[in-house]
Amino acid sequence: MQISVVIPCYRSRATIRELVERLVEQLPTLATEFEVILVVDGSPDDTYAIAHQLETEHPGVVHAVLLRRNFGQHNALLAGLSRAAYPITVTMDDDLQHRPDQLATLLAPLDDQFVDLVYGVAVEEEHGFARSFASRTVKAGLAMAGVPNARNVSAFRAFRTELREGFADVSDPFASLDVLVSWTTTSIVAVPVAMDERAEGRSGYTFKALVRHALNMITGYGTLPLRLVTWLGWTTSVLGCVLLVVVIAQYLFGRIAVAGFTTLVSLLAILSGVIMLSLGILGEYIGRLHFRSMNRPMFVVKVDGTAGPRVVRPLPGDEGHTVGRPAEAARAIEQHYARQASDN
């Protein structure tokens, strides 16, 4: 087996070295060839400097990539995926929650040629109630976007790298890797794996961010809200017709002394609420169409490893960037972070 491990990195200066060392120790027992691609997603600390050190310590194994700003976890994953050289790609977080010693369990189902994608699902939930609720909201959003087995989606994934061919032309600043791979395969399985608690800091995925991510997926990749608006319109139309028949019947039988103030107010309340809700949902879709029409990049690479640019399968965002010098960039970031630390 040949494996590419892609890790998006953000504020992970305290964990990334241990994670890479554990991977370099574990991967030779699983693969004949392997690589670890560290995509530093515009981190405001010296994470890239440490990633560059690891790249020089493990030449040919670790590949450090620096993005020009923070584009988001899934966009960083896509930047790494476009550089994956081996047939199997593994994605994992940078906070030591995903354990390298669980890779054998994660990769085992791929021995079956009819399995394309494997998710590692935690045996026990490590998050609190609010975070767990938000995670379930994201998975509900994935289900609405048409992702099969959305309840088992996890950031700890292993899949066949060739799946990227199915979304090579996608240019979306709100990209979701789980949605994109679901376009290419339904041969998906989930396996239980042990996970640890976050070793350092707090997750960048707050409750608000997770809900926003779910909304992006629902309106960016699915039409369920539009269909709900359609059904809501039909329902209110039927109710309006029934109410009209009732009012006419009461008028014919002389039961209306004054033109129905209550009926009028009720109709206005119902219809105005439906109209505003419908406009809000349509506005979400129009807003996303607007963002996509601007052709914003999914990611822009600033530095692409010591060995120079190595894009195996270009994705929108790989073209036209200027690649800096890794050593100079790492030194500048390290010095900048040191000055910030001394000032604080």
KEVEX-256933 format. One record per residue (C-alpha): residue number from 0; y, z, x; residue in one letter. Coordinates in Angstrom, 3 decimals. Example, Ala and Ser with C-alpha at 12.3 -4.5 7.8 and 13.67 -1.06 7.14 Angstrom:
# residues 2
   num         yy         zz         xx   residu
     0     -4.500      7.800     12.300        a
     1     -1.060      7.140     13.670        s
This chain:
# residues 344
   num         yy         zz         xx   residu
     0      0.000      0.000      0.000        m
     1      3.555     -0.784      1.128        q
     2      6.319      1.368     -0.358        i
     3     10.104      1.295     -0.549        s
     4     11.673      4.619     -1.548        v
     5     15.186      4.329     -3.012        v
     6     17.310      7.487     -3.205        i
     7     20.863      7.516     -4.634        p
     8     22.846     10.162     -2.745        c
     9     25.881     12.063     -3.967        y
    10     27.026     15.399     -2.510        r
    11     23.614     15.819     -0.914        s
    12     24.547     16.774      2.647        r
    13     22.546     20.019      2.333        a
    14     19.332     18.449      1.029        t
    15     19.027     14.895      2.251        i
    16     17.697     15.718      5.730        r
    17     14.885     17.914      4.441        e
    18     13.992     15.329      1.807        l
    19     13.753     12.488      4.350        v
    20     11.736     14.585      6.803        e
    21      9.267     15.489      4.078        r
    22      9.010     11.843      3.043        l
    23      8.453     10.642      6.615        v
    24      5.669     13.209      6.901        e
    25      4.054     12.329      3.562        q
    26      4.374      8.534      3.327        l
    27      2.025      7.653      6.250        p
    28     -0.824      9.236      4.266        t
    29     -0.136      6.876      1.356        l
    30      1.083      3.591      2.814        a
    31      0.508      1.273      5.745        t
    32      4.208      0.389      5.763        e
    33      7.131      2.187      4.155        f
    34     10.901      2.540      4.169        e
    35     13.449      4.990      2.792        v
    36     16.696      3.478      1.471        i
    37     19.525      6.001      1.137        l
    38     22.332      4.673     -1.068        v
    39     25.366      6.927     -0.658        v
    40     27.255      6.488     -3.911        d
    41     30.813      7.055     -2.703        g
    42     30.123     10.735     -2.012        s
    43     33.328     12.718     -1.252        p
    44     31.646     14.697      1.567        d
    45     29.904     13.668      4.807        d
    46     26.619     12.689      3.152        t
    47     26.835      9.214      4.690        y
    48     27.296     10.639      8.186        a
    49     24.036     12.555      7.795        i
    50     22.331      9.497      6.278        a
    51     23.445      7.453      9.287        h
    52     22.069     10.111     11.661        q
    53     18.720      9.915      9.869        l
    54     18.835      6.124     10.159        e
    55     19.262      6.327     13.942        t
    56     16.561      9.003     14.223        e
    57     14.084      6.921     12.211        h
    58     14.847      3.293     13.104        p
    59     13.109      0.738     10.959        g
    60     12.185      3.392      8.401        v
    61     15.455      4.816      7.069        v
    62     18.141      2.404      5.853        h
    63     21.527      3.920      4.956        a
    64     23.867      2.088      2.582        v
    65     27.398      3.216      1.721        l
    66     29.074      2.069     -1.493        l
    67     32.850      1.730     -1.598        r
    68     33.240      4.205     -4.437        r
    69     31.157      6.151     -6.930        n
    70     29.546      3.568     -9.207        f
    71     26.976      5.842    -10.849        g
    72     23.337      6.693    -10.265        q
    73     21.779      3.619    -11.872        h
    74     24.137      1.197    -10.135        n
    75     23.303      2.852     -6.812        a
    76     19.610      2.481     -7.617        l
    77     20.132     -1.232     -8.220        l
    78     21.937     -1.550     -4.876        a
    79     18.908      0.001     -3.204        g
    80     16.438     -2.031     -5.244        l
    81     18.043     -5.290     -4.093        s
    82     17.224     -4.188     -0.516        r
    83     13.643     -3.066     -1.150        a
    84     11.319     -5.074      1.103        a
    85      7.913     -3.843     -0.078        y
    86      5.838     -4.521     -3.230        p
    87      6.081     -0.973     -4.620        i
    88      9.402      0.802     -5.196        t
    89      9.725      4.536     -5.773        v
    90     12.964      6.120     -6.989        t
    91     13.710      9.812     -6.701        m
    92     16.637     12.227     -6.755        d
    93     18.320     13.638     -3.678        d
    94     18.261     17.314     -4.729        d
    95     14.622     18.145     -3.796        l
    96     13.575     18.458     -7.436        q
    97     11.219     15.512     -6.940        h
    98      8.569     16.611     -4.474        r
    99      7.232     14.134     -1.891        p
   100      3.801     15.771     -2.106        d
   101      3.591     14.479     -5.697        q
   102      3.884     10.834     -4.652        l
   103      0.106     10.371     -4.575        a
   104     -0.086     11.414     -8.225        t
   105      2.828      9.142     -9.135        l
   106      1.399      6.110     -7.334        l
   107     -2.231      6.453     -8.427        a
   108     -1.907      4.521    -11.747        p
   109     -0.558      1.476     -9.851        l
   110     -4.079      0.910     -8.483        d
   111     -4.627     -0.670    -11.896        d
   112     -3.139     -4.160    -11.695        q
   113     -2.254     -3.988    -15.400        f
   114      0.144     -1.065    -14.823        v
   115      3.668     -2.020    -13.726        d
   116      5.705      1.161    -14.124        l
   117      4.871      4.857    -13.771        v
   118      7.108      7.789    -14.725        y
   119      6.586     11.253    -13.311        g
   120      7.072     13.760    -16.121        v
   121      7.724     17.404    -15.268        a
   122      4.918     19.787    -16.173        v
   123      7.547     22.411    -16.986        e
   124     11.162     21.860    -18.056        e
   125     13.572     23.131    -15.382        e
   126     16.820     22.761    -17.327        h
   127     18.600     25.066    -19.726        g
   128     18.902     24.451    -23.457        f
   129     22.146     22.425    -23.330        a
   130     20.958     20.163    -20.495        r
   131     17.542     19.724    -22.119        s
   132     19.192     18.798    -25.409        f
   133     21.397     16.263    -23.627        a
   134     18.357     14.796    -21.846        s
   135     16.627     14.367    -25.185        r
   136     19.779     12.662    -26.459        t
   137     19.602     10.182    -23.563        v
   138     15.944      9.502    -24.301        k
   139     16.819      8.935    -27.953        a
   140     19.454      6.459    -26.765        g
   141     16.831      4.695    -24.652        l
   142     14.541      4.480    -27.676        a
   143     17.362      2.940    -29.713        m
   144     17.905      0.442    -26.873        a
   145     14.289     -0.659    -27.229        g
   146     12.746      1.151    -24.243        v
   147      9.038      1.806    -24.871        p
   148      7.799      5.386    -24.317        n
   149     11.409      6.519    -23.959        a
   150     10.420     10.183    -24.300        r
   151      8.639      9.947    -20.916        n
   152     11.512      8.356    -18.973        v
   153     12.272     10.122    -15.706        s
   154     14.276      9.502    -12.534        a
   155     10.997      9.938    -10.612        f
   156      9.572      6.410    -10.980        r
   157      7.197      4.042     -9.224        a
   158      7.075      0.378    -10.168        f
   159      6.284     -3.066     -8.858        r
   160      9.335     -4.395     -7.013        t
   161      8.847     -7.855     -8.514        e
   162     10.146     -6.490    -11.833        l
   163     13.681     -6.947    -10.469        r
   164     13.288    -10.695    -10.970        e
   165     13.684    -10.120    -14.709        g
   166     17.272     -8.873    -14.381        f
   167     18.470    -10.605    -11.221        a
   168     21.419    -12.185    -13.057        d
   169     22.590     -9.085    -14.916        v
   170     26.114     -7.943    -14.083        s
   171     26.873     -4.789    -16.026        d
   172     29.022     -1.846    -14.879        p
   173     27.124      0.326    -17.397        f
   174     23.675     -0.720    -16.167        a
   175     20.597      1.370    -16.916        s
   176     17.575      0.754    -14.706        l
   177     15.200      2.042    -17.384        d
   178     16.502     -0.457    -19.916        v
   179     16.410     -3.310    -17.396        l
   180     12.808     -2.724    -16.328        v
   181     11.798     -2.429    -19.994        s
   182     12.901     -6.069    -20.375        w
   183     10.226     -7.133    -17.914        t
   184      7.155     -5.056    -18.819        t
   185      5.532     -2.841    -21.427        t
   186      2.716     -1.769    -19.072        s
   187      4.132      1.725    -18.648        i
   188      2.323      5.016    -18.119        v
   189      3.445      8.586    -17.538        a
   190      1.793     11.187    -15.329        v
   191      2.475     14.938    -15.152        p
   192      3.925     16.044    -11.815        v
   193      5.175     19.336    -10.437        a
   194      8.920     19.527     -9.890        m
   195     11.090     22.142     -8.231        d
   196     14.437     23.512     -9.312        e
   197     17.546     21.931     -7.866        r
   198     17.891     23.221     -4.304        a
   199     21.664     22.974     -3.927        e
   200     24.766     22.614     -6.104        g
   201     24.905     21.426     -9.682        r
   202     23.861     18.162    -11.242        s
   203     26.573     15.550    -11.750        g
   204     24.985     14.828    -15.120        y
   205     26.796     17.311    -17.319        t
   206     26.173     17.509    -21.047        f
   207     29.207     15.302    -21.670        k
   208     28.136     12.744    -19.051        a
   209     24.606     12.528    -20.451        l
   210     25.859     12.002    -23.992        v
   211     28.251      9.318    -22.734        r
   212     25.364      7.670    -20.886        h
   213     23.297      7.704    -24.079        a
   214     26.177      6.113    -26.007        l
   215     26.515      3.413    -23.336        n
   216     22.847      2.555    -23.658        m
   217     22.828      2.554    -27.461        i
   218     25.853      0.290    -27.817        t
   219     25.298     -1.665    -24.602        g
   220     21.669     -2.656    -25.113        y
   221     20.864     -2.101    -28.784        g
   222     22.065     -3.147    -32.226        t
   223     20.841     -0.157    -34.217        l
   224     24.362      1.214    -34.895        p
   225     25.436     -2.172    -36.267        l
   226     22.377     -2.244    -38.485        r
   227     23.177      1.276    -39.678        l
   228     26.680      0.117    -40.567        v
   229     25.158     -2.755    -42.531        t
   230     22.877     -0.402    -44.448        w
   231     25.752      2.017    -44.962        l
   232     27.807     -0.823    -46.438        g
   233     24.970     -1.798    -48.778        w
   234     24.446      1.815    -49.855        t
   235     28.110      2.415    -50.633        t
   236     28.269     -0.930    -52.466        s
   237     25.331      0.075    -54.672        v
   238     26.851      3.492    -55.303        l
   239     30.159      1.839    -56.123        g
   240     28.480     -0.510    -58.640        c
   241     26.635      2.395    -60.270        v
   242     29.852      4.374    -60.496        l
   243     31.631      1.345    -61.992        l
   244     28.950      1.015    -64.697        v
   245     29.216      4.731    -65.491        v
   246     33.007      4.584    -65.764        v
   247     32.897      1.486    -67.998        i
   248     30.261      3.117    -70.233        a
   249     32.347      6.266    -70.571        q
   250     35.396      4.156    -71.402        y
   251     33.512      2.232    -74.111        l
   252     32.269      5.475    -75.685        f
   253     35.785      6.920    -75.617        g
   254     34.968      9.737    -73.228        r
   255     37.861      9.025    -70.840        i
   256     41.123     10.522    -71.991        a
   257     42.980      9.989    -68.726        v
   258     42.250      7.371    -66.076        a
   259     39.806      9.231    -63.827        g
   260     41.716     10.896    -61.078        f
   261     38.543     12.525    -59.717        t
   262     36.719      9.205    -59.648        t
   263     39.588      7.497    -57.874        l
   264     39.868     10.200    -55.210        v
   265     36.094     10.215    -54.670        s
   266     36.012      6.458    -54.229        l
   267     38.901      6.550    -51.777        l
   268     37.285      9.331    -49.744        a
   269     33.908      7.602    -49.563        i
   270     35.182      4.121    -48.814        l
   271     37.833      5.185    -46.307        s
   272     35.242      7.263    -44.435        g
   273     32.816      4.340    -44.350        v
   274     35.529      1.936    -43.191        i
   275     36.694      4.215    -40.372        m
   276     33.127      4.877    -39.235        l
   277     32.355      1.150    -39.247        s
   278     35.529      0.358    -37.311        l
   279     34.659      3.028    -34.740        g
   280     31.179      1.598    -34.107        i
   281     32.506     -1.957    -33.936        l
   282     35.186     -0.738    -31.543        g
   283     32.521      0.649    -29.201        e
   284     30.810     -2.738    -29.081        y
   285     34.081     -4.642    -28.621        i
   286     35.087     -2.271    -25.816        g
   287     31.868     -2.944    -23.943        r
   288     32.244     -6.681    -24.460        l
   289     35.729     -6.357    -22.998        h
   290     34.454     -4.516    -19.904        f
   291     31.727     -7.106    -19.374        r
   292     34.201     -9.979    -19.758        s
   293     36.176     -8.546    -16.813        m
   294     33.124     -9.126    -14.558        n
   295     33.403     -5.706    -12.977        r
   296     30.794     -5.378    -10.210        p
   297     27.760     -3.151    -10.621        m
   298     28.339     -1.966     -7.053        f
   299     30.184     -2.986     -3.882        v
   300     28.644     -2.231     -0.484        v
   301     30.880     -0.943      2.295        k
   302     28.294     -0.359      5.065        v
   303     24.797     -1.814      5.027        d
   304     22.774     -0.090      7.715        g
   305     22.602     -0.086     11.486        t
   306     20.588     -3.304     11.573        a
   307     23.184     -5.125      9.482        g
   308     22.988     -6.507      5.939        p
   309     19.480     -6.795      4.585        r
   310     19.518     -7.977      0.998        v
   311     16.024     -9.022     -0.049        v
   312     16.869     -9.989     -3.632        r
   313     20.623    -10.330     -4.288        p
   314     22.006     -8.729     -7.414        l
   315     25.559     -9.151     -8.707        p
   316     27.574     -6.916     -6.384        g
   317     25.812     -7.967     -3.170        d
   318     27.931    -11.065     -2.633        e
   319     31.317    -11.218     -0.987        g
   320     31.519     -7.727      0.458        h
   321     32.686     -6.833      3.933        t
   322     30.123     -4.763      5.801        v
   323     31.642     -2.133      8.055        g
   324     30.280     -0.689     11.286        r
   325     27.880      2.179     10.485        p
   326     28.620      4.378     13.508        a
   327     32.393      4.140     13.073        e
   328     32.151      4.763      9.330        a
   329     29.875      7.773      9.836        a
   330     32.168      9.262     12.485        r
   331     35.278      8.748     10.346        a
   332     33.632     10.351      7.299        i
   333     32.355     13.273      9.356        e
   334     35.806     13.928     10.827        q
   335     37.490     13.627      7.438        h
   336     35.073     16.109      5.879        y
   337     35.500     18.510      8.815        a
   338     39.290     18.467      8.323        r
   339     38.840     19.141      4.594        q
   340     36.484     22.046      5.315        a
   341     38.906     23.580      7.852        s
   342     41.829     23.238      5.431        d
   343     39.861     25.090      2.765        n
